Amino acid sequence: MNVRLSPLPDTTEFAEAFRTACELDVLAFKPGNVSVESPGHGMQARDFQLSAEAAAPHVTDRTLPLGERIYRAIAATRQAVGCNTNLGIVLLAVPLIRAAQHRLPHESLSQRLRRDLDETTREDTEWVYRAIRLAAPGGLGSSPRHDVHAAPTVNLLSAMREAAQRDRIAGQYASGYADVFRFGVDALRQGRTRWGEETQALTDVYLAYLSGFPDSHVLRKFGAPTAAQVQRMACGCVADMAPCPDWNRARRHLANLDRGLKSAGVNPGTSADLTVATWLADRLLSAAATDPAETSRPAGGQPDI
């Protein structure tokens, strides 16, 4: 799939980038997750495509603060498909897109992202808590501090820092998206070099996350032993794929992992959400690199990462 890399000057272009990231999410074969090739968990690829269309106008709405964008995107998704297809994607995408929209000429994307997260408010937390309650992700449970079922008392970044030890999406807020900008983007670029095809590169990104860390959605829903087992299965799949000379042979190992996970009802959703965020971050970084304000920066300026 050819992806246009150019500056993103307005809301329409940002919405296109978000929808493309979500479309690639279901075109890529990600074992255990829903794709065009492999439905599962009572959902079809079309549910995710409809969700992206419904959420995009709110994810990219410059007039809304960060937390309200997230809530309105989830509310639109719920109205469109009636289930939780994209809470993690929206939680990760909104800060990235907002940072790209408001980045100043002297700021890198990651610098602006950190500044935006530092400046989140208690009202942002309230909007996000509402979004999480509406989406009702599996294994949500409760927390002794900053529980999503209670009125928030801190800004969104503080709430995410509290949750970072048990949730890798919250961990991105706490770390300035360290996994995405470093680990994920590197895996994406290596995948492109290996396969020469965008969706296959995304499969590599997904497997890098799944084998690199216990998936926090699996951890929350099934517990630590299952999360560790899934991580080991992913490591085995990566090892089996390593000597494969072409995608057709590699795909056999992916199909085996997909069957094993889906037969157990296991959906590594956090790894999939991080994969979408990685492609989107890379897209925004590429757009910034072609921005005239960036190319005219004096030598020695900070790289946009």
Phi, psi and omega in degrees: 000125179278130182243123182286128179247107182206167177304153182245084191279342186215176185299323181300317180292321177293321177296323177297318179297317179296313180296322179296318177301318180289326177293316177297330178303320181267344174282331179283143177273105182242101186309132182091344182251164179285134175215173176301323181284331193215093174292172179173164177059032178074015183230156177242162178303326182299329178298322181285325177293317177296323179297318180296317178298319182290322186279329190307315181298329182275322177302327187253009183286107182297338184279349185258143171291167188304308184296321180290325174304314182297313181298313184294326176294319180289321177297319178294322177297313180301320179292326184283318188234349174073015179206173181273104177251339194214022180303310181298319179300313182294317179302323180276324186285321186300310179298324178297312183291319179298319178297318179294324180291326187251005181298133177276160184303328182272357185260140167281165178300316182290326176296315180294321179301312179298320179296317179298318180293322176298329185265007177297159187240173174296327178295323174301317178300317181298316178298317182291321176301318178297319179297317181295317178297321180292317180290327178051062180295152181299136178073025185301308177066206181220168182224142180292337178232137177055047179289141184291345179273355181250164177292132182289150178238358183227168177287171188296320180297319178296319179295319179291323176299322178297323183271354190298330182291337182245356184217119185287337174291315174301324178299331177293319176300315184293329185257004185070032178065040183300317179299318184291308186291328183258287185301309186291311182297322176298316180296322179296314182291324175293322178296321177297319179296320184288314190257333181072020183214134191297314183293325178290325174297322178293327174300318177298319178299313180301314180293328177297316177294315186293324179274338184276331185216150169297128180293123188287337173292316176296317179301314182292322187272325188242344179101168186297318181299318179293319179299320178293321178296317178298318178299318178295320178298319179294319177300320178296320179295317178300316179296320179294326181283336188306316181274359185293129184280345182209169185294322183301320178287321178296325184296332179300320180289323176297318180296322178296317178294320179299314180296318181297317181289315183289329177294334177267359180072025184260127182237101181286073189291327181294319178298322178293317180297319178294328177295315177299314181297325179295313179298317181296317178299317179297322177297316181290323175297319179295321178295318179297325181293337179259003178289130179306328179294331179279316184291341178268002179296140181299152178303142182091358178295162183289136176292153184273071175205000000 
